Amino acid sequence: MIIYSKNTGFTNAAVGKLETPIKMIIEHESDLLTKKGGIASQLFNIEKSSRFGETIVGENEFDVFQATNEGSGAFSDHIAETYKKFIEHIQFMKEFTISAEMMEDAQYGVAADAKRRAENFTRAYYKTINKICEAALIGATKESAVFHGANLDLTAPDSLPLFNSNHKFGPDIRTQSNYFWGDIFSSTVSGSRKPSLEVFEEALAELSIKLRNMKDENGDPLGYNADTIILPGNRPVAESIAKKVCGTYAGLSGGGEINLNYGNWNIVILPNWACDADSVMIMSSEANKNLSGNMFFNRVPLTISNWVDNHTGNYIWNGRCRFGVGFGAYKHILLAVDSQAEVYNATAL
């Protein structure tokens, strides 16, 4: 949704000739980009917000039913709050200008340059949303990152970075990891690293089990199945291996068996994720939704105002928005890095 403020004080007739066509271009471009989706819609839960920020509250689960003797009362169970995570909204703004001369020369149509600016303005808004979500995931081995002047909190509710080997859970404060290193895409053969479909297939199975066995706050396995593979944009060999493993119907050994990975994965590439070693994130979209994992809160959608500058006669369009990005859980996603670059705060696979 795009909100337009009411324009007042226009005296230049050229303004009226440009205003409606530009609004139509912005709306049309918005519809197209919304339909195409992007990283935000693929990997994040997008929610509306009406507050300064949003607090995600975690709770434990009810335990199993207890057996009772005839005539006895039921065992009283309760749900307790286990953690809180606050995500604060950030304001972003942008302007573009159409010169007085362009307004005068546009006549009843929209000048080509004005049309391009209007289209790019809307694209920049959606690009900002997708890139801030991408930056949050890419930087989430650390507690924070800076995105175009905005400080992003990349911690999970236990105050550790989203990807960490010592995440806390349970009333007795045990730990579990969602950050690993090992033979993910390659293995050592004759003293050198060699990429292998079989190595990735085995690593994918092991990582999937680790995600499925993530413990809830009672210490029980959550049981979520991973269905999303997230890859860097600068590792073509890793991308090729992942697509072959997940996109081939026949088993990799050539023995006539069926590839169990076929049709079970969505592959998402983060174009701005540049790694020194082959890396992969795997995520359960169901867990992401149910646990409020990757969160994007839209506080103020793109709000556009426009006016004529009295000093120059130029026509100015201003866009403002507010939103928040963060993580309400860590149990929905894992990060693994190939063992050629053992990384700090990761657990051996």
N, C-alpha and C positions, 0 to 999 in steps of 0.2 A: 504494500500500500504506500502511496505517495500523497503527502498532504501539501496543499498550496495555501499560502497566506493570501489575504485579500489585498490587491494592489490599489493604491490611492494616489491622487495628485498627478496623474499622467496628463501632460498637455500636448505631447508630440504624437501626431496621428500615426507615425511610423510604428510606434509601440504597439498599437492595437493590431497592426498587420502582422506583427511577429509573435505576439504573445500566445495566441491560440495555437498556431502551427507548432511552436516550440513545445508547448504543453503536450500536444498530441504525439510529437516525436518522443518525448520523455516517457510518456505513458506506454507507447508502443514498445520502446526498447525495454522498459521494465517488465512488460508481459513476456517478451521473448526470453529475457534472462531468467525470469522466474521459472518458466517452463523448462529451460535447459538445466536448471539446478546447478550444483557445484559442490565443492569440498564441504561447505557448511551443511548443506542438506543431506549429503551422503554420510557424513561422519558425526554430525552433532544433532542434539535435540534442540530444536528452535522453538522457544516459548515467548509469549508476550509478557511484559512486566509493567506494573503501574507504581512501582516503588523506587526508592533511591538505589536499592540493590536487592538481591534475592538471597535468602538463606535456605540451604538444603539441609534437611535434618535426617539423619540416619537412625534407624531403630533395629533392635534385634527381632528375631522371628519367634513366634510361639513354638514351644517344644512339642514333642509328640504327646498324644493323649495318654493318660495314665489309667491303668486298670484299677478298679475299685470293687470292694466287696458289696454284696447285696445290701441295699438300704443305706449305703454310705454316700456321702456327698462328693462332688467333683473336686478334683485338685485345682486350686486357683492359680492360674498362670497370668502373666502380665507382660506387656511390651515396654521396654525401657529405651530411652534415647541414648544412642551410642556415640554420635558425633554431630557436629554442625560445620557447614562450610558456607561462608558468605562470599558472594560474587558481586562486586561493585560495578556500576555502569560507567562508561567512559564516553565523553562527548567528542565527536569528530565533525569537522566543517570543511567546506570547499566552495569557491566562487568561480564563475567565469563571466567574461565581459563581451558584449557585442557593441562595437563602436557606433557612434552616431552616424557616421558615413555609411556603414553597412545597413543600418536601419533604414536610412533614406533610400538606398539603392536597391533594397530587397523588393520594393514594390509590393505586390500582392502574394508573392511566393516567399519561401525561406531561402536566403542565400546559402550556398553550399557550405561555406565555412561555419555559418551559424548552425546549420543542421548537424555538421560533424561535432561541433562543441556540445550540442544538446545530447547527442547520442553518447559521446564519450563521458559526459557528466554522469549519466545513469550507470554506465558501465563501471565508472570509478567507484560508485557507491557499492555495487555488488562485488566488485573486485576487493574492496576494503573488507567486506564481511568474510569473503572466502579466504583472503590472505591472512587475516587476524586469526581465524580458526586454524589455518595451516601452520602459522608461526607458533601458536600455542602448543600444538602437538610436536612440532620439530624441536622446540626448546625445552620440552618437559622432562629432560634429565636434570634440569636445574630448577631452583625455586622460583625464578622470575626471568622475564625477558622484557626488552623494550621494543615496542612496535610503533614506529612513526610518532615518537614522543609520548606514547602511553606505556605505563608500567603494568605488565601483565603478571598476575599471581598464578603460577603454574603448579601450585602444591595441591595435593589431595587433602581430604579432611583430616588426616593425621599429621599435617604440616610438613610432610616430606614431598619431594618432587613426584609428579605423577608416576614416573618410572624410577623405581628404587628397589633395592634388595631387602630392605628392612621395614616394610610396611607393617603397621600395627593392626591387630584385630583381637576381639574377644575381651571379656572382663579381666582375664588374667594376663593381658598384654603379651600375646605371642606375636611372632613375625612371619611374614611370607613375602616372596619376591614376585615382581612382574617385570623384571629386567634381567636378561640373560646374555651370556656369550658362549660360543662353542662352534661346532661345525654346522653351519646353517646352510650355506650355499656351496661351500668348498671343503675339501679334506686334503691332508698332506699326503702326497704320493711321490716317492723317490726324492724327498727333501723339498718339494715345492708344492704350492697350493694349486689344486685343480678343481674347477667348478664341476658340479655333478647334479643331475636330476635326482638320482637316488638319494644323495645326501640331503637335498632340500625336502624330498618326500618324507624321509625319516624325521627330520627336524620339525617339519610341519605337524606330523602326528604327535610328536612329543610335546610341542608347544600347545597344541590343542588340548591335550590331556591336562597340562598344567593349568590352563585357563578353566577347564571344566572343574578341576579340583580346588579352585580358589575357595577359601573358607569364608562363611558368613560370620556374623558376630557371635553366634553360638558355637562356632568351630565345626560346623557341618559343611560339606562340599556344596557349592551353589549349583553345579550341574549344567551350566550354560555351555552351548556349543558355539565355537568360533565359526564365523561365516564371512569375515572380511579380512583381506590381506592388503596392507598399506605399504607401499614401496617408495624409495627415494627416486628422484627424477634423474639422477646422474649415474645410475648403475645399470646400464643396458643389459649386461650379462645376467644379473640377478632378475631383472624384469622378464627376460626371455625364459629363464629357467622356471620362474613362477607360472608364467602363462602356459608353458608346455606341460607342467605337472598338473595344472588345474583344468587345462583345456583339451587334454587327450583322453579319449574314451577308453582306449586299450591300456592295459597295465604296462608299466615301464620296462618290465623284464622281458616282454615279448613272449610270454608263456601262454597267452590266450586268456588271461584273467582280466577282470574289469578294474579300471583305475577308480578307487574309492573316492578320490578327490574331485572327479569329474562332476561339474554342475553344482558343487557345494560351496563355491567361493565367489565372492565379488572382489575384484582387484581394483584398487584405487591408487593412482600415482600422485605423489605430492611433488609438483615440478620444482619447488624451491627448496626441497630437502636435499642438500648436498652432503654426502657422507664420504669419509675416507675409506670405509670398508663396507662390504655388502651388509645391509641391515633390513629388517622387516618388522612391522607391527602386525599383530593379529588381534581381531576384536570380535566380540559377539554383539551383533546389533540388538538382540533381545536384551542382553544384560545392560548394554548402553542405555536403552530406554527405561528398563525397570529399575536400575540403580541410579538413574540420573548421572550418568558418567560424563560424557562430553557435552557441556551445556553452553548454549548461546541464548541470551535473554535480550529481546528487542524492546527497549524502553521507549524510545522515540523513533519511529520510522523516518525515512527521508522526508524532511520538511523543507519546502522550497518557498522562498520569498524573492521578489524581484522589484526593482525600482530604477529610476533614472537619476544618475548622478548630476546634480545641478551645476557642478563646476565644469564637467566635460561633455555632458549630454549623452554619455555612454549608458547603455542598458546593462544592468548588473543582475545576475542570477546567483543567489546564495543558497547552499544546501547545508542542512544541519541534521545530525542524527545522534542518538545515544544508545549504546548497547554494552552488554557485559559478556565476557567469555571466561570459562573456568571449568573445573572438574569437581563433580560432586561425589566421585568414587574413583577407585583405582582397579577394581576387581573385574572390569569389563574388557581390559586391554593389556597386551604384553608387548614388550620390545625385545628383540634379539639381534645381536651383532655378531658377525662372523669372527672366528677365533683369531684371525690374523691381526686383529686389533682389540686385545683384551681391554675392557673399559672399566673405569672407576665406578664403584657402587653397583656392579652387575654380578650375578651369580652364575657359576658354571652350569651349562645345560646338562 
